[in-house]
Amino acid sequence: MSGADAPGPPEASLRAGPQGEHSDVPEEADRRLRSPAFSSGLSVPDFAACLHMGMRPVGLVQGFCVMRWSWYASSSALYGTSRYQGMGNVLSSYACPHGYMSSDHRSWGQNFEQPQMTAAWRQGYMSAYQRMLEEAAEVGAHGVVGVVDTTSQLIDASIQEFHLLGTAVVVDGAPTPQTPWTTYLAGQRLAKLIEAGFMPVNVVAANVSVRVWEVCVTETLLRGTTDMYGMVRQGDEVVQLSEAQMQARRVARDHIRQVLGHDALHGARMQVGERELGEGDREVSCTLRGTRVHQFKDAASLAAPVPTVRLS
């Protein structure tokens, strides 16, 4: 086949971005973004508040990423410290109070962070986030407000979808930034934040997975039973699981602090989940989200809220 007859690259790869570079935005999204009509995910009050601040909504932008998700398999035959070296960062260890019982007795337990799960979650989240920014850049947006991000299981527990959605806005008369800023906030909440002297930089999120290998005491308490030696009683605290919950929250907060630098986190939301992966094997996960904000002026007294709807 001659060079003249060879098929060219797909149409999506030929579209130029705002600075003339090739765009990776899919053809369907490109048609939606270039339509003379605009879309918005804002409520009526939030839409009116954006207009009052000089932010003109220009389009609904979004990004997706689908990731393969899996956990290490476990069974009672695998228990032994030598088999799990290097699988995670050990946060705490627990010893059996009974002494030697049998070869299958849970004579030790550990809580450890799984950095491979944290890295995989961040890869999926940031891939969806960057694709949302690509759509925002297509319409020349200065920022994306009212961001909503969700993660959900597709097909089975091994496939996870990341989805970020927001409304791109333009500040008329202002130079277009190289990278649009993003925020979970919109409407009066965003207006009050700016009036207080803070400007959103970007949305930030961190997910932490803490694996719990149960020691015998934890296993007995979670089963709702007692042991014959009287060392485990009804009403005792499940210390290992309590500490795993606190560790997941603390490590997620530490990851966010590394991203913030000298900025602050506004509107923090924490979501914690727990799942049993096998007998004596469970995971505690924590996701912390918020808007990174930078202070650009000293705080001043705030004006009264501006009504968006009047009854008379």
C-alpha positions, 0 to 999 in steps of 0.5 A: 500500500502506498503512502498516499493510500495508507489510512491516517490516524484516528480522528480523535488524535488529529483534533488540536487542543487550545494551544494547538497540540493534539487532544486525547479527548474522545470524538463524542466528548469533543462534539459535546464540548464544541456544541453552541449549547452548554451543560451544567451539573450545578443547582439553580442557586449554585449556578446563580452564585457562580454568575454573581462571582463572575464565573460563567459555566461553559460545560459539564466535564468528566473523566473515567478510568477502569482498574483491575482490583484484587487482594492477596489470597490468604489461608491458614496454611500461609500463616508465618512471618516469613511469608509476608515480609515486604507485603506492606508497612507494619503498623502494629503487631499482636501476640497470643496470650495463651502460649503455644496451643497448636500449629493452626492456632493464630499465635500472632497478628498484624496490622499493616498498610498496603502501599500497592493498593494505595498506589493503584487507587491513586493511579485510577483517581488521577487518570480520571482527574486528568481526563476531566482536566483535558475536557476543561481545557478544550473549552478554555475553562479557568476552573472546574467547580462542584466536582463529584467523584465516585468509585464503584464496582463493575462486573465483579469485585475485581473491576473498579471504576473511577468517575469525576464530574464537574462544571467548567467555568470561565472568568471573563477578562482573566487570562486562561491558566495553564492548568484549570483549578478544581474544587468540590465546592460551588455556589455560596460556599465557594463565594464565602471561601473566596471572600474569606481570602482563600482560593481553591487550587485543586481537589485532593484525595487519598485512599489507604488500605490497612490489612488485618491479620487477626490474632486469636483474641481478635478472631474469638471476639469477632465470632462472638465467643469466649475462650476456655481460659477466661482471657476473652470475655463478652464486652471486651474491646476488639483492640486490633480492629479498633487500632486498624480503624484509627491507623487507616484514618491517620495514614490517610491524613498523613498522605494528604498533608504531604500533598498540601505543603503550606496550603490547607484542606477545606471541606474534608470528607472521610469515608471508611469501609471494612470488608472480610477477605477470608477467615481471619483476614480483613481490610479496613480502607479509608478515603479522605477528600477535600479541596486544597486552598491557598490563602491570597489575602487576609481574612475580612468580615464577610458580607451577608449571603446574596439571595438568589430567589425572592418571593416578592 
